[in-house]
């Protein structure tokens, strides 16, 4: 069996040896027990001549000892611990009791005094040496001396990643090419008095390729690459994070020119003064040290600090000023062309069937990041392998798309006929609105098979384009689609269920954002009342609302009016297509899942 990394066998066996030595020592030198016979009782027995006989055992360290006596009239044996056996012997003799005195054996001073101490010292040294050897074998992370050392990983280019390995980020790569040029030829910039940016901040949603971009820059420039997470700096011990920052930049200076990449920098670079610890907590000390180190660079020291975050709004302003992170690059979700390029990169080592069209997959995955697309193809490959096939079919990708976007279907779950019927009409209500409303849809899949995320069914739209922003009309249509399931239940069954809870929550959130964030309300006006950016505990404790209770009431009323208006409009559309609602529900009860072609055919039937 492979030994668990970090388990200290030296400490384990050393502790056992220490316990054994302690047991042997105390067995040879037992602690004194409780005195069952007091001095007062002894003097009373002595005066009353009740002591029949006595036996004195002097300790090796004179003059203390133990006196065992037989008392009359019941010949009871008692034990008395005394501080001076000679005085006790004289007292007994004066009262006619001649005690038997045990001779003290000569002791080996080395065995009794030096040897136990020597054995314990040897065990402690053995424990320390084994701990050091074990820590060194595991990279030295366990040594106390290395506790303040940087945990950054150094990549010297063994697995070189270049811009060719980064797909779908054309503009971002163009912005970073001058960084590569500086690392390759710094003199070119120095000659004209140019100062290359000390820091580059990559901002974007998780999975968009920020870390991959940083590695590609190091690969293109062929320079060492230090990578570390922001959370690796912060510890519970004060000063450790600052020490690790100093050590990281000291190592980077030795390897210059190089790149220092800090992933999730928001873990250490949040706004100061927003935590419960004030200005003295460990995280803020670490941030202060990071600011000092970045200021300490020479203008062309050859060290580029790169960082990644998906929450630039919570970063401390001091770290964003020119001279520190003076360049910010937004790494957006890829467009349809970028998604196709990313799919081709991840499909290089995956055998695809002829029916797989990567350009069509790119069109159906609007909003997916590079990590999402890689996961989609990986799930498709898993499905193909489970089907005992050596290649990936289009059907595998469609199943994976449902699994990634909605959740794995639970076909084994037992559902009553009544619940199936309710779910069928519920999803048919969503689907009709997706099809009729212009700013949403069209429908990709409708299913009444339960998913692993708790949904009784799902309706998946198929975005036809990538939108940079949301319009008011589209947001209203999103609210109407979300309410479609509840409306269909009300029309058909004259009753409602709890199945629309997540839909109602989504509709409410969209309406609230329209009113408080985007200024899309007639009564409230073009004013922002959004306080959701305040995410710190310290701010929340002393937070004062940016608007009055009267305005809060008006916001609630406006949100309700938007939802009520959307509800009535959506209800009118579904009633107009009630025949399609019935046909769609019947088809879902028969097949459990229908695609875009089958659903759209329901609208052309008479």
C-alpha positions in Angstrom: 0.0 0.0 0.0 1.3 3.4 -0.8 2.2 5.5 2.2 0.1 8.6 2.8 2.1 11.6 2.0 2.9 13.8 5.0 2.5 11.0 7.7 5.4 11.2 10.0 6.5 7.7 11.0 9.5 9.1 12.9 7.2 11.0 15.2 5.0 8.0 15.6 7.7 5.5 16.7 9.5 8.2 18.7 6.4 8.8 20.7 6.0 5.1 21.4 9.6 4.9 22.6 9.1 7.9 24.8 6.1 6.3 26.4 8.0 3.0 27.0 10.9 4.8 28.7 8.4 6.7 30.9 6.6 3.5 31.9 9.9 1.7 32.8 11.2 4.7 34.8 8.0 5.1 36.9 7.7 1.4 37.4 11.2 1.4 39.0 10.5 4.6 40.9 6.9 4.5 41.9 5.2 7.6 43.1 4.3 7.6 46.8 0.8 6.5 47.6 -1.7 8.1 50.0 -0.7 7.9 53.7 -3.2 5.7 55.5 -1.8 6.5 59.0 -1.5 10.1 60.2 1.1 11.5 62.5 -1.6 12.2 65.1 -2.7 8.6 65.1 1.0 7.5 65.4 1.6 9.6 68.5 -1.6 8.4 70.1 -0.6 4.8 69.5 2.9 5.5 70.8 1.6 7.1 74.1 -1.0 4.2 74.6 1.7 1.6 73.9 -0.4 0.1 71.2 2.6 -0.5 68.8 3.5 -4.2 68.9 6.3 -4.2 66.3 7.7 -2.0 63.6 9.7 -2.3 60.3 11.5 0.7 58.9 12.4 1.0 55.2 14.7 4.0 54.6 14.6 5.6 51.2 17.7 5.7 49.0 17.7 9.4 49.5 18.0 9.7 53.4 16.5 10.5 55.8 13.0 9.8 54.6 11.4 6.4 54.7 8.4 4.2 55.3 7.4 2.6 58.7 5.2 -0.5 58.8 3.7 -1.1 62.2 1.5 -3.8 63.9 -1.1 -2.3 66.3 -2.8 -3.9 69.3 -5.3 -5.2 70.2 -6.4 -6.4 66.7 -2.9 -6.8 65.2 -3.8 -4.2 62.5 -1.1 -3.3 60.1 -0.6 0.4 59.2 1.9 2.3 57.2 3.5 5.7 58.1 5.6 7.8 55.8 8.1 9.8 57.9 10.6 12.6 57.1 13.4 11.3 59.4 13.7 7.6 60.1 16.3 8.1 62.8 14.0 10.3 64.9 11.2 7.7 64.5 13.5 4.9 65.5 14.5 6.7 68.7 10.9 7.4 69.5 10.0 3.7 69.1 12.9 2.5 71.2 12.1 5.0 74.0 8.6 3.3 74.2 10.0 -0.2 74.3 9.6 -1.0 70.6 12.7 -2.2 68.9 12.1 -1.8 65.1 13.7 -3.8 62.4 15.6 -1.4 60.2 16.2 -2.4 56.5 19.6 -1.7 55.2 19.8 0.7 52.2 21.4 -0.9 49.2 24.1 1.1 47.5 22.6 2.6 44.3 24.2 3.0 40.8 24.1 6.8 40.4 24.5 6.5 36.6 21.5 4.1 36.2 19.2 6.0 38.5 20.0 9.6 37.5 21.8 9.8 34.2 20.5 6.9 32.2 16.8 7.9 32.1 17.6 11.4 31.1 20.0 10.2 28.4 17.4 7.8 27.0 14.8 10.5 26.8 17.2 12.9 25.1 18.1 10.2 22.5 14.5 9.6 21.8 13.8 13.4 21.3 16.8 13.7 19.0 15.6 10.7 17.0 12.1 12.2 16.8 13.5 15.5 15.5 15.8 13.9 12.9 13.1 11.6 11.5 10.7 14.6 11.3 13.2 16.6 9.3 14.0 13.7 7.0 10.3 13.0 6.4 9.6 16.7 5.7 12.5 16.8 3.2 11.3 13.8 1.4 7.9 15.4 0.9 9.3 18.6 -0.5 10.1 20.4 2.8 6.6 21.8 3.3 6.3 20.4 6.7 9.4 22.0 8.2 8.8 24.7 10.7 11.6 26.8 9.1 9.7 26.6 5.8 6.3 27.7 7.1 6.7 31.2 5.8 8.1 30.0 2.5 6.2 30.7 -0.7 4.0 27.8 -2.0 4.3 28.9 -5.6 4.9 26.3 -8.2 7.7 27.0 -10.7 7.2 25.8 -14.3 10.3 26.2 -16.4 8.6 25.2 -19.6 8.7 21.4 -19.5 5.1 21.4 -20.8 5.1 24.4 -23.0 1.7 26.1 -23.8 1.6 28.7 -26.5 -1.1 30.9 -28.0 -1.8 28.1 -30.5 -3.3 26.2 -27.6 -5.6 29.0 -26.7 -8.6 29.2 -29.0 -11.4 31.7 -29.2 -9.6 34.6 -27.4 -8.3 36.5 -30.4 -8.5 40.1 -29.0 -7.2 39.0 -25.7 -4.1 37.4 -27.3 -3.5 40.6 -29.3 -3.5 42.7 -26.1 -0.9 40.3 -24.5 1.5 40.0 -27.4 3.4 43.1 -26.3 4.0 41.5 -22.9 5.6 38.6 -24.7 7.6 41.0 -26.8 8.9 42.8 -23.8 10.0 39.5 -22.1 11.8 38.5 -25.3 13.4 41.8 -26.1 13.2 44.3 -23.1 15.9 46.6 -24.6 13.6 47.5 -27.5 11.3 49.2 -25.1 14.0 50.7 -22.9 15.6 52.5 -25.8 12.5 54.6 -26.4 11.9 55.2 -22.6 8.8 52.9 -22.5 7.7 51.3 -19.2 6.1 48.0 -19.6 3.1 47.3 -17.3 4.2 45.8 -14.0 0.9 43.9 -13.6 -1.8 42.5 -15.8 -5.2 41.7 -14.4 -7.3 39.1 -16.2 -11.0 39.5 -15.4 -13.7 37.1 -16.6 -16.2 34.4 -15.6 -14.9 31.1 -14.3 -13.7 28.8 -17.0 -13.0 31.4 -19.7 -9.3 30.6 -19.9 -7.6 33.2 -17.7 -5.0 30.8 -16.3 -4.4 29.2 -19.8 -3.7 32.7 -21.2 -1.1 33.4 -18.5 0.7 30.0 -19.1 0.6 30.8 -22.9 2.4 34.1 -22.3 5.2 32.2 -20.4 5.3 29.6 -23.1 5.6 32.2 -25.9 8.3 34.1 -24.2 10.0 30.9 -22.9 10.4 32.3 -19.4 9.9 30.7 -15.9 6.3 30.7 -14.7 5.4 31.0 -11.0 1.8 30.1 -10.2 0.0 30.4 -6.9 -3.5 30.8 -5.6 -4.5 33.8 -3.5 -5.7 31.6 -0.7 -2.2 30.1 -0.4 -0.9 33.3 1.1 -3.4 33.6 4.0 -3.0 31.5 7.1 -4.4 31.8 10.7 -0.9 32.8 11.9 -0.2 36.5 11.7 2.7 37.4 9.4 2.9 34.1 7.5 1.1 35.5 4.4 3.4 38.6 4.2 6.4 36.3 4.6 5.3 34.1 1.8 4.8 37.2 -0.4 8.4 38.3 0.3 9.8 34.9 -0.4 7.8 34.6 -3.7 9.2 37.8 -5.1 12.7 37.0 -3.8 12.6 33.8 -5.9 11.1 35.6 -8.9 13.9 38.1 -8.8 16.4 35.3 -9.1 14.6 33.8 -12.1 13.9 37.1 -13.9 12.7 37.6 -16.6 9.7 35.6 -15.5 6.0 35.7 -14.8 4.3 35.5 -11.4 0.7 34.4 -11.7 -1.7 34.8 -8.8 -5.0 33.0 -9.4 -8.2 34.1 -7.6 -6.4 37.2 -6.3 -9.6 38.4 -4.7 -8.9 36.0 -1.8 -6.1 38.2 -0.7 -6.7 41.6 -2.3 -10.2 42.5 -1.1 -10.9 46.1 -0.1 -9.2 46.9 3.2 -11.3 47.9 6.2 -14.3 45.7 5.3 -13.5 42.7 7.5 -14.3 42.2 11.2 -10.6 42.4 12.0 -10.2 46.0 11.0 -6.7 46.9 9.6 -4.8 44.3 11.6 -6.0 41.0 10.3 -3.7 38.6 8.4 -5.3 39.1 5.0 -4.8 42.9 5.0 -1.2 42.5 6.2 -0.6 40.2 3.3 -2.2 42.7 0.9 0.0 45.5 2.2 3.1 43.4 1.6 2.0 42.6 -1.9 1.5 46.3 -2.6 5.0 47.0 -1.3 6.6 44.3 -3.3 5.0 45.5 -6.6 6.2 49.0 -5.8 9.7 47.7 -5.3 10.2 46.6 -8.8 12.5 48.4 -11.1 10.9 49.9 -14.1 12.2 47.1 -16.3 13.1 44.4 -13.7 11.8 41.7 -16.0 9.1 40.5 -13.7 5.5 40.5 -14.9 2.8 40.0 -12.3 -0.4 38.5 -13.7 -3.5 37.8 -11.7 -7.0 36.4 -12.4 -10.3 37.2 -10.8 -14.0 37.1 -11.5 -14.8 39.8 -8.9 -12.8 42.9 -9.8 -15.5 45.0 -8.1 -14.3 43.8 -4.7 -10.6 44.4 -5.2 -8.8 47.1 -3.2 -8.4 50.3 -5.3 -4.7 50.5 -4.3 -3.8 47.4 -6.2 -5.6 48.7 -9.4 -3.8 52.0 -9.7 -1.2 52.5 -12.5 2.2 51.2 -11.4 0.7 48.0 -10.0 -2.0 46.3 -12.0 -2.0 49.0 -14.7 -3.5 46.8 -17.4 -6.8 45.1 -17.2 -8.0 42.6 -19.8 -11.5 41.3 -19.9 -11.7 37.7 -20.8 -15.2 37.3 -22.1 -17.2 34.2 -22.9 -16.5 33.1 -26.5 -18.8 34.0 -29.3 -20.0 31.4 -31.8 -16.8 31.4 -33.8 -14.7 31.2 -30.7 -16.7 28.3 -29.4 -16.2 26.4 -32.7 -12.4 27.0 -32.4 -12.4 25.8 -28.8 -14.4 22.7 -29.7 -11.9 21.8 -32.4 -9.0 22.1 -30.0 -10.7 19.8 -27.4 -11.9 17.4 -30.2 -8.3 16.7 -31.5 -7.9 13.5 -29.5 -11.5 12.4 -29.7 -12.8 10.3 -32.6 -16.0 11.9 -33.9 -18.7 10.3 -36.1 -19.6 11.9 -39.5 -22.9 13.2 -38.1 -21.1 15.4 -35.6 -21.1 19.1 -36.8 -19.0 21.2 -34.5 -20.3 24.4 -36.0 -23.9 23.4 -35.1 -22.8 22.5 -31.6 -21.2 25.9 -31.3 -24.5 27.5 -32.2 -26.4 25.5 -29.5 -24.0 26.4 -26.7 -24.4 30.1 -26.4 -23.0 31.3 -23.0 -20.7 28.3 -22.6 -17.1 29.0 -21.5 -14.1 27.1 -22.7 -14.3 24.9 -19.6 -18.0 24.2 -20.2 -17.2 23.1 -23.8 -14.4 20.8 -22.7 -16.7 19.3 -20.1 -19.4 18.8 -22.8 -17.1 16.8 -25.1 -15.7 14.8 -22.1 -19.2 13.9 -21.0 -20.0 12.9 -24.7 -16.9 10.6 -24.7 -18.0 9.0 -21.5 -21.5 8.3 -22.9 -19.9 6.8 -26.1 -17.6 4.6 -24.0 -20.5 3.4 -21.9 -22.3 2.4 -25.1 -19.3 0.3 -26.1 -18.4 2.5 -29.1 -15.0 3.8 -30.2 -16.4 7.1 -31.5 -18.7 10.0 -30.5 -22.0 10.4 -32.2 -24.2 13.5 -32.4 -26.7 11.7 -30.1 -24.0 11.4 -27.4 -23.4 15.2 -27.6 -27.1 15.9 -27.3 -27.4 13.7 -24.2 -24.3 15.4 -22.7 -25.8 18.8 -23.4 -28.9 17.9 -21.4 -26.7 16.4 -18.7 -24.5 19.5 -18.4 -27.2 22.1 -18.8 -30.1 20.5 -17.0 -28.8 17.5 -15.1 -28.8 13.8 -15.6 -32.2 12.3 -16.3 -33.6 9.9 -13.7 -35.7 7.5 -15.7 -35.9 5.0 -12.9 -37.8 7.4 -10.6 -41.4 6.3 -10.1 -43.9 9.0 -10.8 -47.7 8.7 -10.7 -49.8 9.3 -13.8 -51.3 12.4 -12.3 -47.9 14.0 -11.7 -46.8 13.1 -15.2 -49.8 14.8 -16.7 -49.3 17.9 -14.6 -45.6 18.0 -15.6 -46.5 17.5 -19.3 -48.9 20.5 -19.3 -46.4 22.6 -17.2 -43.6 22.1 -19.7 -45.9 22.5 -22.6 -46.8 25.9 -21.3 -43.1 27.0 -21.2 -42.5 25.6 -24.6 -45.4 27.4 -26.3 -44.1 30.8 -25.0 -40.6 30.0 -26.1 -41.9 29.3 -29.6 -44.3 32.3 -29.9 -42.2 35.1 -28.3 -39.6 36.5 -30.6 -36.9 37.5 -28.1 -36.5 34.0 -26.6 -36.3 30.4 -27.9 -36.7 28.6 -30.1 -37.3 25.3 -28.3 -34.6 22.7 -28.4 -35.9 19.9 -26.2 -39.0 19.4 -24.0 -39.0 16.5 -21.5 -41.0 15.2 -18.6 -38.2 12.9 -17.4 -37.0 14.0 -13.9 -33.5 15.3 -13.6 -30.8 14.9 -10.9 -31.3 18.6 -9.9 -34.8 18.1 -8.6 -36.8 19.2 -11.6 -39.8 17.1 -12.6 -39.1 18.0 -16.3 -37.4 20.6 -18.4 -37.7 22.8 -21.5 -34.4 23.7 -23.1 -34.3 26.7 -25.5 -31.9 27.0 -28.4 -30.4 30.5 -28.6 -29.9 31.5 -32.2 -27.4 34.4 -31.5 -25.0 35.7 -28.9 -26.4 38.9 -27.3 -24.1 41.4 -25.6 -26.8 42.8 -23.4 -30.4 42.2 -22.5 -33.2 44.4 -23.8 -36.3 45.3 -21.8 -38.5 43.4 -24.2 -36.4 40.3 -23.8 -36.4 40.5 -20.0 -40.2 40.8 -20.1 -40.4 37.7 -22.3 -38.1 35.8 -19.9 -40.6 36.6 -17.1 -43.5 35.4 -19.3 -41.8 32.2 -20.2 -41.0 31.5 -16.5 -44.7 31.9 -15.6 -45.9 29.7 -18.5 -45.8 26.5 -16.5 -47.9 27.9 -13.6 -50.4 29.4 -16.1 -50.8 26.0 -17.9 -51.6 24.3 -14.6 -54.2 26.9 -13.8 -55.9 26.7 -17.1 -56.1 22.9 -17.4 -56.5 21.7 -13.8 -58.0 24.8 -12.2 -55.4 24.3 -9.5 -51.7 25.0 -8.9 -48.8 23.1 -7.5 -45.4 23.9 -5.9 -43.6 22.9 -9.0 -43.3 26.5 -10.2 -41.4 27.8 -7.2 -38.1 28.1 -9.0 -39.9 29.7 -12.0 -41.6 32.3 -9.8 -38.3 33.1 -8.1 -36.6 33.6 -11.4 -39.4 35.9 -12.7 -39.2 37.9 -9.5 -35.5 38.4 -9.7 -35.6 39.5 -13.3 -38.4 42.0 -12.5 -36.5 43.3 -9.4 -33.4 43.9 -11.5 -35.4 45.8 -14.1 -36.7 48.2 -11.4 -33.7 48.5 -9.1 -30.6 48.1 -11.3 -31.5 48.9 -14.9 -34.0 51.8 -14.5 -36.7 50.1 -16.6 -39.6 51.3 -14.4 -42.0 54.1 -15.3 -42.8 55.0 -11.7 -39.3 54.5 -10.1 -37.5 56.1 -13.0 -33.9 55.9 -14.1 -32.4 55.5 -10.6 -30.3 52.6 -9.2 -31.4 51.2 -5.9 -29.3 48.0 -6.2 -27.4 47.1 -3.0 -26.3 43.6 -4.0 -22.7 44.6 -4.6 -22.1 45.0 -0.8 -20.7 41.5 0.0 -18.6 42.1 3.0 -19.6 41.3 6.6 -18.1 44.5 7.9 -20.1 46.6 5.5 -23.3 44.7 6.2 -23.0 45.2 10.0 -23.0 49.0 9.5 -24.9 49.2 6.3 -27.5 51.8 5.8 -30.1 51.4 3.0 -29.6 53.7 0.1 -33.3 54.4 -0.1 -36.2 55.0 2.3 -39.0 52.6 3.3 -41.4 54.5 1.1 -39.2 53.8 -1.9 -38.9 50.1 -0.9 -42.7 49.9 -0.9 -42.8 51.5 -4.4 -40.2 49.0 -5.6 -42.2 46.1 -4.3 -45.4 47.4 -5.9 -43.6 48.0 -9.3 -42.2 44.5 -9.3 -45.6 43.1 -8.6 -47.2 45.2 -11.4 -44.5 43.9 -13.9 -45.1 40.3 -13.0 -48.9 40.7 -13.0 -48.8 42.3 -16.4 -46.6 39.6 -17.8 -48.8 36.9 -16.3 -51.9 38.2 -18.0 -50.1 38.5 -21.4 -48.6 35.0 -21.2 -52.0 33.6 -20.1 -53.7 35.1 -23.2 -51.0 33.6 -25.5 -51.4 30.1 -24.0 -55.2 30.2 -24.2 -54.9 31.2 -27.8 -52.8 28.1 -28.5 -54.7 25.8 -26.1 -55.0 23.2 -28.8 -51.2 23.0 -29.1 -51.0 22.8 -25.3 -53.1 19.6 -25.3 -51.3 18.1 -28.3 -47.9 18.8 -26.8 -48.9 17.3 -23.4 -50.3 14.2 -25.1 -47.1 13.7 -27.1 -45.0 14.2 -24.0 -47.0 11.6 -22.1 -46.5 9.2 -25.0 -42.7 9.8 -25.7 -41.5 11.6 -22.5 -39.1 13.7 -24.6 -39.6 15.5 -27.9 -37.2 17.6 -30.0 -37.4 20.8 -31.9 -38.8 19.4 -35.1 -41.6 17.4 -33.4 -42.6 20.3 -31.3 -42.7 22.9 -34.1 -44.8 20.4 -36.1 -47.6 20.8 -33.5 -48.2 24.4 -34.6 -48.9 23.5 -38.3 -51.6 20.9 -37.5 -55.2 21.8 -37.9 
